[in-house]
Amino acid sequence: MNFEDDAVANLGHLVRRRRQEMNLTQEELAYRAKLHRTYIGDIERGARNVAFKNLLRLCWALKVHPADFLRDLRWPARYAT
């Protein structure tokens, strides 16, 4: 795995964790974010690189500010400069 793949997988983990904290199904989150349910599943598995507009939709649906959401994105030590 490279840096980008790690970050995409980590973002998916954050989406899943927040969705579960809100007791939402993938289908409910998809409806709120105006995205397809399979797209949500792909994000959570780290199989999709989320476009910025879709990230904004997800953050709105998950009731979290994008800056706060991305602040939780882990930065792997092996990529630190």
C-alpha positions in Angstrom: 0.0 0.0 0.0 1.1 3.6 -0.7 0.3 6.8 1.0 -2.8 7.5 -1.1 -4.2 4.1 -0.6 -3.6 4.3 3.2 -5.4 7.7 3.3 -8.4 6.5 1.3 -8.7 3.5 3.6 -8.4 5.7 6.7 -11.1 8.0 5.3 -13.4 5.1 4.8 -12.9 4.0 8.4 -13.8 7.5 9.6 -17.0 7.5 7.5 -18.0 4.1 8.9 -17.2 5.0 12.5 -19.2 8.3 12.3 -22.1 6.6 10.5 -22.3 3.9 13.2 -22.1 6.5 15.9 -25.2 8.1 14.4 -26.9 4.7 14.1 -27.3 5.0 10.4 -27.3 2.3 7.8 -25.3 2.8 4.6 -28.6 3.3 2.8 -29.7 6.0 5.2 -26.4 7.8 4.9 -26.5 7.5 1.1 -30.0 9.0 1.1 -29.0 11.9 3.4 -25.9 12.6 1.3 -27.7 12.1 -2.0 -25.2 9.4 -3.0 -25.7 5.8 -4.0 -25.6 3.1 -1.3 -23.0 1.1 -3.1 -20.8 4.2 -3.3 -21.0 4.5 0.5 -19.9 0.9 0.8 -17.0 1.4 -1.6 -15.9 4.4 0.4 -16.0 2.5 3.7 -14.0 -0.3 2.3 -11.4 2.1 1.0 -12.2 1.2 -2.6 -13.2 4.7 -3.7 -11.2 8.0 -3.8 -13.9 10.5 -2.7 -14.3 13.6 -4.8 -14.3 16.9 -2.8 -18.0 17.6 -3.5 -19.0 14.2 -2.3 -16.8 14.6 0.8 -18.8 17.8 1.5 -22.1 15.9 1.1 -20.9 13.2 3.4 -19.8 15.7 6.1 -23.1 17.5 5.9 -25.0 14.2 6.2 -22.8 13.1 9.1 -23.2 16.5 10.8 -19.5 17.1 11.1 -17.4 20.0 9.7 -15.0 18.9 7.0 -12.0 20.3 8.9 -13.0 18.4 12.0 -13.6 15.3 10.0 -10.2 15.4 8.2 -8.4 16.4 11.4 -9.0 12.8 12.5 -7.4 11.4 9.4 -4.3 9.5 10.6 -1.0 10.5 9.1 1.1 7.4 9.0 4.6 7.9 10.6 6.3 6.3 7.6 5.1 9.2 5.5 6.2 12.0 7.8 9.0 14.2 6.6 
